[in-house]
């Protein structure tokens, strides 16, 4: 199985940027479609972005489209989430997740993912 560790979270002012990283160990990340999800206090975990194994398919949730960019470096076994123009409503714990699938598969539901990281807190102040 694969182990995932997120990093890069923190406190940032509205309008600022952060880059989250998700480092994988145990197995090659190239075997997995990857996704980012977030969960704010009292709310359900929601989809943020997903990228297929080949990076040929990428999807974003509407609230982050045009502001966030998901990417992957299979050689470094790492997935990234570049977050720009951050808003207070982006405040949440951000999780990366891995899903086995075909080369162009992406998932947008938490139930479609097999492995999860522990999460990293992102706080955006107004």
N, C-alpha and C positions, 0 to 999 in steps of 0.2 A: 504494500500500500504506500501511498504518498503522504508525507507530512508537509504542512503548509504553515509558514510563519509570516505574518504581516508586519510591516514597519512603516514609519514615515508619518504617522498621525501626529496631531498636536493642536495647539491653539493658534488661530490665525484671525486677522481682522477681515471683515466683509470686503470682498473685492480681491483678496489675496489668493495665493496659490499654494498647493501642497502636491507632492508626488508620493503616492503610496507604492510600496513594493511588496510582493508576495514571493518569498523564496521557497522552493520545493526541495525536498530531500527524500531519499528512499527509492524513487523511480524517476525516470526522465519525464519532464513536464510535457514533452512532445506527444505523449500518449493521451493527453487530456485536453478537452475543452475547458476553458477557464472563465470564471465569472466573478464579479464583484457585487456584493449585496450590502445593504446597510440597515441598521435597526436603531431607531430613536426610542427613548424611554416611553413605555406604554403603547408602543406601536408594533405592528408586525414587521418581520424582516421583509425588505423590499428589494427588488432587482434594480441594479444600477447599470451594469454593462457586462457584455460577454464577448468572448473572442474564441473562434474555433481553433482546432489544432494547427491548421495551416495558416491561420490569420486571414483566410479568405473571406470569412463571414464575421462581421462585427455588428453588435446591436447595442443601442443605448436606450435607457428609459427616457421618456419625454422630459422630465424635469432637469435632466443633466445634459441632454443633447445640445451640442454646440459649445459646451463648457468643459466637459470631461473627455479624456482620450484614454482608451485602453490599448495596451500594446504588450507584446511578449518577446522575450529573448530566450529561445529554447536552448541555446548554447550555454546561457547562464542559469538556466532552470528558474527563470524569474518572470513574473508578470507585473505590469505596472498600471497604475491609474493616475494619470495627470489630471489634477483638478484645478481649474482656473475660474476666475470670477466667482469665488465662493460666496455663498449666502448663508445667513443664520439658519435657514431651514435645511441646510446640508449637514447640520450637526447631528452626529450619530456615531455608533460603533460600525466600522467598516470591516467586512469579512471577505476574504477570497475563498473560492471553492473550485474544486476540480471534478470533472465528469468524464467518464469514459464514453467515447463515441466515435463516429466516423470523422474523416478529416474536416468536413465542413459543418459538423454538428455544433450547435450552440443551444444552451438552455436558458430559459428565463424564469423558471420556477425553482425555489429552493429544493423541492423534492426531486429535481432532476440531477442534483449534484451528490457525489459520493463522499467527498472529503472536504473538510472545512478547517480553516485556520482559527486562531483564538480571538481574532479581532484586534483592531487598533482604533482608538478614540480620535475623532475629529471634532473639534469645537470651533465654530465660527462666531465671533463676537460682532455685534452691530455697532 
